[in-house]
Amino acid sequence: MNTTTSTTTHLRTIAMHWTDLHDAAGTPAQLGAFGLGLRGYLARLDQADADQIEYERHQAAHLRSLERDPIQLGDRPVPVRLHILDTMRAVEAALVACADDIAAAAQRAPITVPAARKADYSTLREARIAAADRQRRTELAHADAHDPRRWRWTGRRTAPYAALWLLARVTRAPGPCRRLTDAEEHRIGVVAAGAAARVERALDIAAERRTLAEPCACGGAIDVHGGEGRAPVAHCTGCGRVWAEGGVIAA
Protein backbone atom coordinates (compact mmCIF):
# COMPACT_ATOMS: atom_id res chain seq x y z
CA MET A 1 0.00 0.00 0.00
CA ASN A 2 1.57 3.34 -1.02
CA THR A 3 1.59 6.44 1.17
CA THR A 4 -1.31 8.18 -0.57
CA THR A 5 -3.50 5.07 -0.37
CA SER A 6 -2.70 4.67 3.33
CA THR A 7 -3.58 8.31 4.01
CA THR A 8 -6.90 8.12 2.16
CA THR A 9 -7.78 4.92 4.03
CA HIS A 10 -7.02 6.56 7.37
CA LEU A 11 -9.06 9.67 6.58
CA ARG A 12 -12.03 7.59 5.41
CA THR A 13 -11.79 5.49 8.58
CA ILE A 14 -12.11 8.61 10.72
CA ALA A 15 -15.04 10.03 8.76
CA MET A 16 -16.94 6.72 8.64
CA HIS A 17 -16.51 5.84 12.31
CA TRP A 18 -17.10 9.26 13.90
CA THR A 19 -20.77 8.47 14.57
CA ASP A 20 -19.67 5.17 16.12
CA LEU A 21 -17.46 7.13 18.53
CA HIS A 22 -20.38 9.37 19.50
CA ASP A 23 -22.47 6.27 20.18
CA ALA A 24 -19.68 4.52 22.07
CA ALA A 25 -19.07 7.54 24.31
CA GLY A 26 -22.23 6.75 26.23
CA THR A 27 -22.07 2.96 26.02
CA PRO A 28 -20.65 0.71 28.78
CA ALA A 29 -17.35 -0.95 27.86
CA GLN A 30 -17.53 -4.28 26.00
CA LEU A 31 -16.07 -7.18 27.93
CA GLY A 32 -13.46 -9.06 26.01
CA ALA A 33 -12.14 -6.02 24.12
CA PHE A 34 -8.39 -5.72 23.70
CA GLY A 35 -6.83 -4.20 26.79
CA LEU A 36 -9.60 -4.96 29.29
CA GLY A 37 -8.02 -8.21 30.42
CA LEU A 38 -4.40 -8.72 31.40
CA ARG A 39 -4.51 -5.30 33.01
CA GLY A 40 -1.29 -5.76 34.94
CA TYR A 41 0.62 -6.38 31.71
CA LEU A 42 -1.14 -3.98 29.39
CA ALA A 43 -0.74 -1.07 31.82
CA ARG A 44 3.00 -1.30 31.19
CA LEU A 45 2.83 -1.25 27.40
CA ASP A 46 4.88 1.33 25.57
CA GLN A 47 2.24 3.00 23.37
CA ALA A 48 4.34 5.47 21.45
CA ASP A 49 6.15 4.78 18.20
CA ALA A 50 7.88 7.53 16.19
CA ASP A 51 4.82 8.58 14.18
CA GLN A 52 2.57 8.58 17.24
CA ILE A 53 5.01 10.84 19.11
CA GLU A 54 4.95 13.32 16.23
CA TYR A 55 1.16 13.15 16.11
CA GLU A 56 0.85 13.75 19.87
CA ARG A 57 3.22 16.72 19.73
CA HIS A 58 1.34 18.21 16.79
CA GLN A 59 -2.11 18.06 18.37
CA ALA A 60 -1.00 18.95 21.91
CA ALA A 61 0.15 22.41 20.84
CA HIS A 62 -3.27 23.17 19.44
CA LEU A 63 -5.16 21.70 22.39
CA ARG A 64 -3.51 24.30 24.62
CA SER A 65 -5.05 27.11 22.58
CA LEU A 66 -8.41 25.46 22.09
CA GLU A 67 -11.07 27.82 23.44
CA ARG A 68 -14.13 25.65 22.86
CA ASP A 69 -15.28 22.15 23.65
CA PRO A 70 -15.53 20.35 20.29
CA ILE A 71 -17.74 17.62 21.70
CA GLN A 72 -21.29 18.63 22.53
CA LEU A 73 -22.44 15.86 24.84
CA GLY A 74 -26.16 16.58 24.88
CA ASP A 75 -28.32 13.93 26.54
CA ARG A 76 -26.39 10.69 26.87
CA PRO A 77 -26.83 7.53 28.86
CA VAL A 78 -24.42 7.01 31.73
CA PRO A 79 -21.74 6.09 32.41
CA VAL A 80 -19.90 8.28 29.90
CA ARG A 81 -16.72 6.65 28.62
CA LEU A 82 -14.17 9.39 29.19
CA HIS A 83 -11.43 7.74 27.16
CA ILE A 84 -13.72 7.86 24.10
CA LEU A 85 -14.36 11.58 24.65
CA ASP A 86 -10.63 12.18 25.10
CA THR A 87 -10.01 10.38 21.82
CA MET A 88 -12.63 12.50 20.03
CA ARG A 89 -11.23 15.77 21.40
CA ALA A 90 -7.64 14.86 20.49
CA VAL A 91 -8.51 13.62 16.99
CA GLU A 92 -10.71 16.62 16.21
CA ALA A 93 -8.12 19.11 17.44
CA ALA A 94 -5.36 17.51 15.36
CA LEU A 95 -7.40 17.25 12.15
CA VAL A 96 -8.86 20.76 12.35
CA ALA A 97 -5.44 22.25 13.10
CA CYS A 98 -3.92 20.35 10.18
CA ALA A 99 -6.68 21.57 7.83
CA ASP A 100 -6.16 25.15 9.08
CA ASP A 101 -2.46 25.03 8.26
CA ILE A 102 -2.87 23.30 4.90
CA ALA A 103 -5.59 25.77 3.86
CA ALA A 104 -3.47 28.74 4.94
CA ALA A 105 -0.67 27.53 2.67
CA ALA A 106 -2.48 25.91 -0.28
CA GLN A 107 -5.93 27.47 -0.55
CA ARG A 108 -6.36 30.30 -3.04
CA ALA A 109 -7.71 33.59 -1.74
CA PRO A 110 -11.28 34.41 -2.88
CA ILE A 111 -11.73 36.46 -6.04
CA THR A 112 -11.95 40.17 -5.24
CA VAL A 113 -15.35 41.80 -5.65
CA PRO A 114 -15.07 44.57 -8.26
CA ALA A 115 -15.23 48.01 -6.70
CA ALA A 116 -17.91 50.44 -7.81
CA ARG A 117 -16.45 53.27 -9.86
CA LYS A 118 -17.70 56.29 -11.67
CA ALA A 119 -17.06 56.23 -15.39
CA ASP A 120 -18.13 58.22 -18.41
CA TYR A 121 -19.45 56.18 -21.29
CA SER A 122 -19.94 57.57 -24.76
CA THR A 123 -23.07 55.50 -25.38
CA LEU A 124 -25.79 53.82 -23.36
CA ARG A 125 -24.74 50.51 -24.91
CA GLU A 126 -21.20 50.84 -23.47
CA ALA A 127 -22.62 51.63 -20.04
CA ARG A 128 -24.88 48.57 -20.15
CA ILE A 129 -22.03 46.32 -21.26
CA ALA A 130 -19.84 47.61 -18.40
CA ALA A 131 -22.64 47.15 -15.88
CA ALA A 132 -23.30 43.60 -17.06
CA ASP A 133 -19.60 42.75 -16.84
CA ARG A 134 -19.36 44.19 -13.33
CA GLN A 135 -22.44 42.18 -12.29
CA ARG A 136 -20.95 38.99 -13.76
CA ARG A 137 -17.65 39.51 -11.90
CA THR A 138 -19.51 40.28 -8.66
CA GLU A 139 -21.50 37.05 -8.92
CA LEU A 140 -18.32 35.10 -9.72
CA ALA A 141 -16.57 36.55 -6.67
CA HIS A 142 -19.56 35.77 -4.44
CA ALA A 143 -19.71 32.17 -5.70
CA ASP A 144 -15.98 31.72 -5.17
CA ALA A 145 -16.11 33.12 -1.63
CA HIS A 146 -18.98 30.74 -0.76
CA ASP A 147 -17.56 27.69 -2.55
CA PRO A 148 -18.44 24.68 -0.31
CA ARG A 149 -15.06 23.17 -1.20
CA ARG A 150 -13.32 26.09 0.55
CA TRP A 151 -12.01 25.43 4.08
CA ARG A 152 -13.16 28.02 6.61
CA TRP A 153 -11.74 29.14 9.95
CA THR A 154 -15.23 29.57 11.42
CA GLY A 155 -18.41 27.51 11.28
CA ARG A 156 -18.27 23.80 10.57
CA ARG A 157 -14.96 22.64 12.06
CA THR A 158 -15.54 19.01 12.95
CA ALA A 159 -13.29 15.97 12.70
CA PRO A 160 -15.24 14.21 9.90
CA TYR A 161 -15.50 17.41 7.85
CA ALA A 162 -11.78 18.11 8.27
CA ALA A 163 -10.98 14.49 7.34
CA LEU A 164 -13.06 14.72 4.16
CA TRP A 165 -11.57 18.10 3.22
CA LEU A 166 -8.05 16.76 3.68
CA LEU A 167 -9.04 13.66 1.71
CA ALA A 168 -10.10 15.90 -1.19
CA ARG A 169 -6.73 17.64 -1.08
CA VAL A 170 -4.75 14.38 -1.00
CA THR A 171 -6.76 12.90 -3.89
CA ARG A 172 -6.40 16.19 -5.84
CA ALA A 173 -10.13 16.77 -6.16
CA PRO A 174 -11.20 20.04 -7.83
CA GLY A 175 -11.36 23.04 -5.55
CA PRO A 176 -9.84 26.45 -4.78
CA CYS A 177 -6.48 24.94 -3.83
CA ARG A 178 -3.17 24.33 -5.51
CA ARG A 179 -1.62 20.89 -5.65
CA LEU A 180 -0.05 19.89 -2.32
CA THR A 181 3.69 19.59 -1.91
CA ASP A 182 5.29 16.33 -0.82
CA ALA A 183 5.91 17.83 2.64
CA GLU A 184 2.25 18.82 2.99
CA GLU A 185 1.07 15.37 1.93
CA HIS A 186 3.49 13.78 4.41
CA ARG A 187 2.18 15.95 7.22
CA ILE A 188 -1.42 15.00 6.44
CA GLY A 189 -0.37 11.36 6.32
CA VAL A 190 1.24 11.50 9.77
CA VAL A 191 -1.77 13.24 11.35
CA ALA A 192 -4.24 10.91 9.61
CA ALA A 193 -2.37 7.78 10.67
CA GLY A 194 -2.20 8.88 14.30
CA ALA A 195 -5.86 9.92 14.36
CA ALA A 196 -7.09 6.72 12.69
CA ALA A 197 -5.05 4.59 15.09
CA ARG A 198 -6.68 6.36 18.04
CA VAL A 199 -10.16 5.84 16.57
CA GLU A 200 -9.51 2.15 15.88
CA ARG A 201 -8.13 1.56 19.37
CA ALA A 202 -11.04 3.37 21.00
CA LEU A 203 -13.58 1.29 19.06
CA ASP A 204 -11.52 -1.93 19.21
CA ILE A 205 -11.82 -2.47 15.46
CA ALA A 206 -8.18 -3.15 14.66
CA ALA A 207 -6.05 -6.18 15.37
CA GLU A 208 -3.40 -5.48 17.99
CA ARG A 209 -0.06 -7.09 18.74
CA ARG A 210 2.27 -5.71 21.39
CA THR A 211 5.45 -6.90 23.08
CA LEU A 212 5.46 -6.16 26.79
CA ALA A 213 8.33 -4.21 28.33
CA GLU A 214 8.38 -6.61 31.30
CA PRO A 215 9.67 -10.10 30.39
CA CYS A 216 8.32 -13.45 31.54
CA ALA A 217 9.78 -15.11 34.63
CA CYS A 218 11.84 -17.27 32.28
CA GLY A 219 13.33 -14.16 30.69
CA GLY A 220 11.47 -14.50 27.39
CA ALA A 221 9.53 -11.70 25.70
CA ILE A 222 5.74 -11.68 26.12
CA ASP A 223 3.62 -10.88 23.06
CA VAL A 224 -0.01 -9.86 23.53
CA HIS A 225 -2.54 -10.43 20.74
CA GLY A 226 -6.10 -9.11 20.61
CA GLY A 227 -8.38 -6.47 19.18
CA GLU A 228 -11.25 -6.72 16.69
CA GLY A 229 -13.50 -7.73 19.58
CA ARG A 230 -11.37 -10.70 20.60
CA ALA A 231 -10.26 -11.37 24.16
CA PRO A 232 -6.53 -10.66 24.56
CA VAL A 233 -4.08 -13.55 24.80
CA ALA A 234 -0.46 -13.32 25.95
CA HIS A 235 2.27 -15.68 24.75
CA CYS A 236 5.83 -16.08 26.02
CA THR A 237 8.26 -16.50 23.14
CA GLY A 238 10.72 -18.19 25.52
CA CYS A 239 8.96 -20.90 27.51
CA GLY A 240 5.80 -20.98 25.39
CA ARG A 241 3.41 -20.22 28.25
CA VAL A 242 0.06 -18.76 27.18
CA TRP A 243 -2.20 -16.54 29.31
CA ALA A 244 -5.82 -15.52 28.75
CA GLU A 245 -8.15 -13.43 30.91
CA GLY A 246 -8.94 -16.50 33.03
CA GLY A 247 -5.30 -17.28 33.79
CA VAL A 248 -2.67 -19.65 32.35
CA ILE A 249 -4.19 -21.83 29.63
CA ALA A 250 -1.02 -23.56 28.44
CA ALA A 251 2.50 -24.04 29.75
N, C-alpha and C positions, 0 to 999 in steps of 0.2 A: 504494500500500500504506500503510495507516494505521499509527500507532505501535504499537498493540497487536498487530496482525498481524505486524509486523516483529519485535517482541520474541518472540512465540510461535514464529515461524520460527527465530530464532536459538537459542532454548532447545532446540527439537527437534533442530536441527542438532548441538548439543553432545552431547545424550543419545544420538542415533543413531550418531554417529561416534566415540564414546569407545573402543569396542572396536577400531576401525580404528587409532586412535592407539596403543593398546597393541601391536597387531600391527606397526605401522610403526616402533615404537621399536627393534625388533631387526632391521629389514630394511634392507639396503643401499639407498642413495639411488637413485632412478629417473633415469636419464639422460634429458635432454630436458624435465625439469620446469622450471617458471618459476623463474628465478633461478640455475640452475646454469651456464648459458652467460652470455656478456657480463658476466663477473665484474667486470671493471674498471669498467663503468658501474654495475651494480646495487649495488656496494659503496658507491656514493655517493648512493644514493636517500635521500630524506627520508621516513622511515616514519611519522612521527607527524602525524595530523590532530588537531583539537580533541578529539573524542570519545576517540581512542586515548590522548591525554595524560591525560585524566581517568581512564580505565580503569587505566592504568599506575600513576597516583598512588594510586588506591583500593586496588589489590591489593598494591602495594609495602609499604604500612604494615602489612598483615597478614602478609606474608611475613617481616617482621623478628621477629614474635612467634611464628612457627610453630615448635612444639617437636617436630614429628614429620615424617617423610618420607611424604607422601601417596601416593607411588608405590612399591609393593612390586614390585621387579624380578623376583624369582624366577629361574628358569632361562630364559635368553634366548640366542638365537644372537648371535654377535658379527659385525661391530662394532655396538655400541649407538649409536643416533643421538641424541646429546645434545641437539640442538635440539628434538627431539620431546619428550624428557623435560622439558626446560625449559618447553615449551609446556604440558604436562600439569600441572606443578607450579603454574605461574602461573594457569592457568584454574581449577584446583581451588581454590586459595587465594582467588581473587576471588569465585567462586560461593558457596563455603561461608561466607565472611565476609559476603557480601550476604544470604544466607539467615539467618545469625545475627542480623543487625541488623533485618531485616524481621520475623522472628519475635519479637524482643524488643519491638518496637513494636506489632505487629498481632495476635499470637497470644494468645488468651484463656488465662488461667491455669486449670489443672485444677480441677474441682469438688472442694471440700473433703470429705474423709471425715468422716462424722458421728462425733463423740466419744461414747464410752460414758459413760452417766450413770445415776446411781441415781435411781429414781423410784418413787413409791407409786401403785399402780393399785387402783381400787376393785373391779375384777373381773378374773378371769383372761382374759376376752375382750379387755379394754382392753390388758392386758399383751401378749397375742399380736399384736394389731393394731399396737402400738407397735414390737414386735420385728420384725415383718414389714416395716414402713415403714423402720426403720433398716437392715435387710438390703438392701432395694431401693435405698436411697440409697447404701449402701456399694458395691454392685455397679455402680451408675451412675457413681460417682466413680472406681472402678477402671477401668471401660471408657473413661472420658474420659481418664484419665491415660495409658492405653496405646493411645489412638487412633492407628492407623498414619498418619493424615494430619497428626499433630502433629510439628513439627520439633523435633529434640533436639540438645542441645549435647554429647552423647557418643554413641558407637556409630557408626552408618552415616553418615559425613560425606564422601561422595564427590561428584565433579563431576556425574555423571549424575543422582544422587539429588537433589542441590541444584537442578539445572536443572529436573527434573520437579516438585519442590516449588514452585519459583518460578513455573513454568508454571501450576500449579494456582491459585496466588494471582492471577496476571494474568488468567486466564480465569474467575475467580470461582467456582471449583469449591467444593462444600460442604466444610466443615472447621471446626476450632476457631479461626477467624480472622475478624476484621472485614474489611470491604471496604477495599482499599488506597486511600490518597490519591493525588492526581495526582503529587505529589513522589516518593512511594514507587515508583509505576509508572515514572516517568522514570528513577529510579536503577537499577531492574532493567533497563530498556531499555538504558541506557548500558553496564552491566556485561555484559549478554548480547551486545550488538553487538560489544564488544571481544573477548570470549571466543570468539564464533563466528568472527570474522575471524582470530584466531590459529589456531583449529582448521583452518579452510579453507586458510590459507596453509601450515600444516604438512603437510597432506595433499595440497596442490596440487589442490583440487577447485573452486576459484573462478577465474573469469576475472580477469586483472589488467591494469591499464593504468596506467603511471606516466610522469611527465615528469621527465627527469633534471635535476639541478641544474647539471651541466656542459653547456654548449651544444656544438653541432657546430663544426667548424673554420670553417664559413661564418657562424657566429653564430646559426643557427636552433636552435629547441628540439628535443630528441630525445625522442620518445615510445617507450616499450617496451611491447609487447603480449605476453601469454603466459598461462600458467595452464591449468587443466583438462587437464593432461597434454601440452600443446602446447609445442614448443620456442619460446623467446622470440625475438622479432624486434624490432629497433629501426628507427625511421623518423624521418628529419630533416624537420621541417615547413618548413624553409627551402629547401634544395637538392634535397630528395626522395631522398637517398641512403638505402638500406635495408641493414641489417646482420642477419645470422643468425649462428648459432654457428660456421659455417665461414668467416665473413668477409663482405666486401661482396658482396651479390648483385644490387644494382642501383644505378646512379648517374645 
